[in-house]
Amino acid sequence: MSHASLSPELEAVVARAAAAAPAFAATAPEDRARALVAVADALEGAKPRLVEIAARETGLTEARLTGEVTRTAVQLRLFADTVVDGAYLDARIDPADPGFALGARPDLRRTHLPLGPVINFSASNFPFAFSVMGGDSAAILAAGCPLIVKAHSGHPELSDATAEVASTALAAAGMPDGVFQLIHGREAGVAVLQDPRIQAGSFTGSIRVGRLLADIAANRPAPIPFYGELGSVNPVFITADAIAERAEEIARGYLTSVSGSAGQLCTKPGFVFVPEGSALPAAIEAAAADFAAEHRLLDPRIAQSFAERRDAILGTPGVRTIVPGALRFDQDGQGWATPTIAAVPLAGFRAGKAALVEEAFGPLSIVVEVPEGTPLAPLVPEFFEGNLSGTLHLGAAEADGSTPNADELRALVAALARQVGRVLFNGWSTGVAVTPAQQHGGPWPATSNDASTSVGSAAISRFQRPVAYQNAPTTFLPAELRDDNPRGVPQSVSPAGESTAWGARWR
Amino acid sequence: MSHASLSPELEAVVARAAAAAPAFAATAPEDRARALVAVADALEGAKPRLVEIAARETGLTEARLTGEVTRTAVQLRLFADTVVDGAYLDARIDPADPGFALGARPDLRRTHLPLGPVINFSASNFPFAFSVMGGDSAAILAAGCPLIVKAHSGHPELSDATAEVASTALAAAGMPDGVFQLIHGREAGVAVLQDPRIQAGSFTGSIRVGRLLADIAANRPAPIPFYGELGSVNPVFITADAIAERAEEIARGYLTSVSGSAGQLCTKPGFVFVPEGSALPAAIEAAAADFAAEHRLLDPRIAQSFAERRDAILGTPGVRTIVPGALRFDQDGQGWATPTIAAVPLAGFRAGKAALVEEAFGPLSIVVEVPEGTPLAPLVPEFFEGNLSGTLHLGAAEADGSTPNADELRALVAALARQVGRVLFNGWSTGVAVTPAQQHGGPWPATSNDASTSVGSAAISRFQRPVAYQNAPTTFLPAELRDDNPRGVPQSVSPAGESTAWGARWR
């Protein structure tokens, strides 16, 4: 097949990925695990050099970037264990059953296989953890899918340096040629996404670009899944009890969460609902001096967008500042900011909804002051679409569910759970733990596809598909479906004869 | 919110579904199980009346329809047990870990929650099992999502009768008002699919209509998942050994599979690859007299399409008939058919690919005769896109993997597994067992979304989304995530301190 729409260079990239797919799918899980760990070790070995490039290209602090390399290595190592553990295969075995409720049934065994070549579009704000060898890339390689990464234009030199480290490590670990390749440029990324040999896409970035790419994936002659992690404003609700018990602690946690990484995190708490007349604004104001360090924003375009959003918010009727913050541009067009905390009464928030609820990507957050007696749960669907997270800060007695407002709090938690991927209690949504139980997702526009997560080991399921084998001789079965279970993965085996009793206990 | 695009009747339907969502999501799994079993029992209780209507509206035989009601009831009962078993929740618990590799981590617990209101578009060819209370409906209700069914225009009276039986049973079982509603008309279905309160769609039908609906779902202001089970031609490969050992058995199995339900099944074997010069065509011809009963096709439109496809296939150069079959139209425009089996050499199949590989929905199948020495695995991607199934018939020694062609057969199995949802050995793809390990899906155009199955209990995952709770007090946790696990569901609990060892054994 020729693919006229690709340049010769891109055609070679996609052809290599497609050619690598069968061999990569057939690698032993232990070998994929070794390769992922080798990449992790190599990245940590190159840490000083990579962090130096990243700091220069992104303006993020060395402390943050150093931690991010460690996180990236930990992610790769978590996926190494995940691949071998095999729970994600959801291996199911229904032995042949001559007494099946609908007549004799054959032996059926179901597992998950890699999708094939995948393109991952890197993020601007995580130059390691959601970039060339970040979480998506780790999940794609762990799943056994050849990976093409589209570098983010914000850190091209770091992308090339990271790719070289990773390529060397993957080759040394014996992975097939073509399992990992890097490309540059949005047009190149779009062309690859449209190629029929590509079986899925992943992305971390803005709603606007994510929507563009999701539409391209959905409207191909053969549509493919597109896992975009897009925008989120992460509403927070704080009760009067919580503020009465620990206003200063909450204020400092809030400012830490808003100012970290110059607020350029998809999990930054964008809106904090507090009772009207509470002590929290004063506590925030009092703590603000400790969070007044100026940080550079990622690039001039992001800084310009932030300036516009900040002006629009501060210019909305009813909005006042608790912490005014500042934003200046240097001679290179780079923006430098200190945190801004605004406040608005609920009535003003409602009146200014169109101007206020959109994400402000940068160190700014809005406190919404809610009159006593306002039901909280309905505020969630009134103001927000899908979000990555929603948070509730409770007083000690409220956490027991024994206070008079317990039903209202339960309704609020249910309302949040209907619209977000992660519901937090007494914490802050920034800092997303990389673990098996993490869920970093949510309904549109938090993600373009809410069937999985983009952080944590469950992310591997995005890049595999289920396949069943019927009456397969052992020699043709994947190892995880054999009776002797040589890989020792979890297998769910249906008991013989159960079908005739299905549902009987619910009659 | 008003939704100007809906008629008052449809607005009321969608509003009822949306209003029911929180209460339905909060029902105890045992109560949903009882409701599903009550629907199953009620359908079986109404079987004679329903089958009479179905036979009149669809032309399918009473025997087939009676069996289909039983299958529909078994599906509902399987989902009743599935809901309570709770494995589909994939409950994960990461206890708080002060020694986590990236710094102290909070307690994280992940489960799956219902998506909200779902619309299901019924199939024409399964008036019970993939219609008003069919597999998709069972999965949607089991997941805790309010269900709106768009009736298929081929059996409107049956749809109303089934809906009445189901509504009565659901109400008697105490399910909230609005958990199940029926609508008629394609325009109504499209309008509901576009409504922002609808969170997912499912469909069984043609590629053309499925694509139309999938595009609508993907291009909404807030895109939603759309699970369409579309077209499939189900390639079959039969080795020389298999034919030498059991030509007559294979011929009879093939004819049974092609003629059943007048060939109007998405799993009908459309293409059978056999060695050139084999005895199978003669065996098929010899057995054909036992499969010459005339069957009515579902409706005049389907009959007309079948007539056109049949003419196109039989008129393609190189195609001959093994079993000529027949097709006639009665005075009502209904088509009546007997099975047609055609044959074509591989060279002719290749030359006539454009005319031949498209699905012929009805009792027709094509034998492709492959010259000795032709590698089989490359034929799969050469001729086919995604399919629901792929089949291999082997000789006894070949099943041991000990014959000289073992590597070639393994390559063929791998090629099929890359493109189909179910790989069968020594069987026929029609007759899809309803079990936990079934996989009825496959890459486009077998489905519009290959992340799950449309038959079997794993289908429930299509209608739920993952949600994590961070540091949640017990009183705010779903039961399946509590330490005391009152529902007794499978929980996967991460060992404390494991993170510092992640990947270590792969170094």
Boltz contact constraints between the chains, C-beta under 6 A:
constraints:
  - contact:
      token1: [A, 33]
      token2: [B, 506]
      max_distance: 6.0
  - contact:
      token1: [A, 34]
      token2: [B, 506]
      max_distance: 6.0
  - contact:
      token1: [A, 37]
      token2: [B, 503]
      max_distance: 6.0
  - contact:
      token1: [A, 37]
      token2: [B, 506]
      max_distance: 6.0
  - contact:
      token1: [A, 37]
      token2: [B, 507]
      max_distance: 6.0
  - contact:
      token1: [A, 71]
      token2: [B, 102]
      max_distance: 6.0
  - contact:
      token1: [A, 74]
      token2: [B, 101]
      max_distance: 6.0
  - contact:
      token1: [A, 74]
      token2: [B, 102]
      max_distance: 6.0
  - contact:
      token1: [A, 77]
      token2: [B, 502]
      max_distance: 6.0
  - contact:
      token1: [A, 77]
      token2: [B, 503]
      max_distance: 6.0
  - contact:
      token1: [A, 78]
      token2: [B, 502]
      max_distance: 6.0
  - contact:
      token1: [A, 80]
      token2: [B, 503]
      max_distance: 6.0
  - contact:
      token1: [A, 80]
      token2: [B, 506]
      max_distance: 6.0
  - contact:
      token1: [A, 81]
      token2: [B, 502]
      max_distance: 6.0
  - contact:
      token1: [A, 92]
      token2: [B, 436]
      max_distance: 6.0
  - contact:
      token1: [A, 92]
      token2: [B, 437]
      max_distance: 6.0
  - contact:
      token1: [A, 94]
      token2: [B, 435]
      max_distance: 6.0
  - contact:
      token1: [A, 94]
      token2: [B, 437]
      max_distance: 6.0
  - contact:
      token1: [A, 101]
      token2: [B, 74]
      max_distance: 6.0
  - contact:
      token1: [A, 102]
      token2: [B, 71]
      max_distance: 6.0
  - contact:
      token1: [A, 102]
      token2: [B, 74]
      max_distance: 6.0
  - contact:
      token1: [A, 105]
      token2: [B, 433]
      max_distance: 6.0
  - contact:
      token1: [A, 108]
      token2: [B, 435]
      max_distance: 6.0
  - contact:
      token1: [A, 108]
      token2: [B, 437]
      max_distance: 6.0
  - contact:
      token1: [A, 108]
      token2: [B, 438]
      max_distance: 6.0
  - contact:
      token1: [A, 109]
      token2: [B, 437]
      max_distance: 6.0
  - contact:
      token1: [A, 110]
      token2: [B, 437]
      max_distance: 6.0
  - contact:
      token1: [A, 110]
      token2: [B, 439]
      max_distance: 6.0
  - contact:
      token1: [A, 218]
      token2: [B, 218]
      max_distance: 6.0
  - contact:
      token1: [A, 222]
      token2: [B, 444]
      max_distance: 6.0
  - contact:
      token1: [A, 223]
      token2: [B, 444]
      max_distance: 6.0
  - contact:
      token1: [A, 399]
      token2: [B, 473]
      max_distance: 6.0
  - contact:
      token1: [A, 401]
      token2: [B, 475]
      max_distance: 6.0
  - contact:
      token1: [A, 413]
      token2: [B, 476]
      max_distance: 6.0
  - contact:
      token1: [A, 417]
      token2: [B, 113]
      max_distance: 6.0
  - contact:
      token1: [A, 417]
      token2: [B, 467]
      max_distance: 6.0
  - contact:
      token1: [A, 422]
      token2: [B, 468]
      max_distance: 6.0
  - contact:
      token1: [A, 422]
      token2: [B, 470]
      max_distance: 6.0
  - contact:
      token1: [A, 423]
      token2: [B, 469]
      max_distance: 6.0
  - contact:
      token1: [A, 424]
      token2: [B, 470]
      max_distance: 6.0
  - contact:
      token1: [A, 425]
      token2: [B, 471]
      max_distance: 6.0
  - contact:
      token1: [A, 425]
      token2: [B, 472]
      max_distance: 6.0
  - contact:
      token1: [A, 426]
      token2: [B, 471]
      max_distance: 6.0
  - contact:
      token1: [A, 427]
      token2: [B, 471]
      max_distance: 6.0
  - contact:
      token1: [A, 433]
      token2: [B, 105]
      max_distance: 6.0
  - contact:
      token1: [A, 435]
      token2: [B, 94]
      max_distance: 6.0
  - contact:
      token1: [A, 435]
      token2: [B, 108]
      max_distance: 6.0
  - contact:
      token1: [A, 436]
      token2: [B, 92]
      max_distance: 6.0
  - contact:
      token1: [A, 436]
      token2: [B, 494]
      max_distance: 6.0
  - contact:
      token1: [A, 437]
      token2: [B, 92]
      max_distance: 6.0
  - contact:
      token1: [A, 437]
      token2: [B, 94]
      max_distance: 6.0
  - contact:
      token1: [A, 437]
      token2: [B, 108]
      max_distance: 6.0
  - contact:
      token1: [A, 437]
      token2: [B, 109]
      max_distance: 6.0
  - contact:
      token1: [A, 437]
      token2: [B, 110]
      max_distance: 6.0
  - contact:
      token1: [A, 438]
      token2: [B, 108]
      max_distance: 6.0
  - contact:
      token1: [A, 439]
      token2: [B, 110]
      max_distance: 6.0
  - contact:
      token1: [A, 439]
      token2: [B, 466]
      max_distance: 6.0
  - contact:
      token1: [A, 439]
      token2: [B, 468]
      max_distance: 6.0
  - contact:
      token1: [A, 444]
      token2: [B, 222]
      max_distance: 6.0
  - contact:
      token1: [A, 444]
      token2: [B, 223]
      max_distance: 6.0
  - contact:
      token1: [A, 450]
      token2: [B, 465]
      max_distance: 6.0
  - contact:
      token1: [A, 451]
      token2: [B, 451]
      max_distance: 6.0
  - contact:
      token1: [A, 465]
      token2: [B, 450]
      max_distance: 6.0
  - contact:
      token1: [A, 466]
      token2: [B, 439]
      max_distance: 6.0
  - contact:
      token1: [A, 467]
      token2: [B, 417]
      max_distance: 6.0
  - contact:
      token1: [A, 468]
      token2: [B, 422]
      max_distance: 6.0
  - contact:
      token1: [A, 468]
      token2: [B, 439]
      max_distance: 6.0
  - contact:
      token1: [A, 469]
      token2: [B, 423]
      max_distance: 6.0
  - contact:
      token1: [A, 470]
      token2: [B, 424]
      max_distance: 6.0
  - contact:
      token1: [A, 471]
      token2: [B, 425]
      max_distance: 6.0
  - contact:
      token1: [A, 471]
      token2: [B, 426]
      max_distance: 6.0
  - contact:
      token1: [A, 471]
      token2: [B, 427]
      max_distance: 6.0
  - contact:
      token1: [A, 472]
      token2: [B, 425]
      max_distance: 6.0
  - contact:
      token1: [A, 473]
      token2: [B, 399]
      max_distance: 6.0
  - contact:
      token1: [A, 475]
      token2: [B, 401]
      max_distance: 6.0
  - contact:
      token1: [A, 476]
      token2: [B, 413]
      max_distance: 6.0
  - contact:
      token1: [A, 494]
      token2: [B, 436]
      max_distance: 6.0
  - contact:
      token1: [A, 502]
      token2: [B, 77]
      max_distance: 6.0
  - contact:
      token1: [A, 502]
      token2: [B, 78]
      max_distance: 6.0
  - contact:
      token1: [A, 502]
      token2: [B, 81]
      max_distance: 6.0
  - contact:
      token1: [A, 503]
      token2: [B, 37]
      max_distance: 6.0
  - contact:
      token1: [A, 503]
      token2: [B, 77]
      max_distance: 6.0
  - contact:
      token1: [A, 503]
      token2: [B, 80]
      max_distance: 6.0
  - contact:
      token1: [A, 506]
      token2: [B, 33]
      max_distance: 6.0
  - contact:
      token1: [A, 506]
      token2: [B, 34]
      max_distance: 6.0
  - contact:
      token1: [A, 506]
      token2: [B, 37]
      max_distance: 6.0
  - contact:
      token1: [A, 506]
      token2: [B, 80]
      max_distance: 6.0
  - contact:
      token1: [A, 507]
      token2: [B, 37]
      max_distance: 6.0
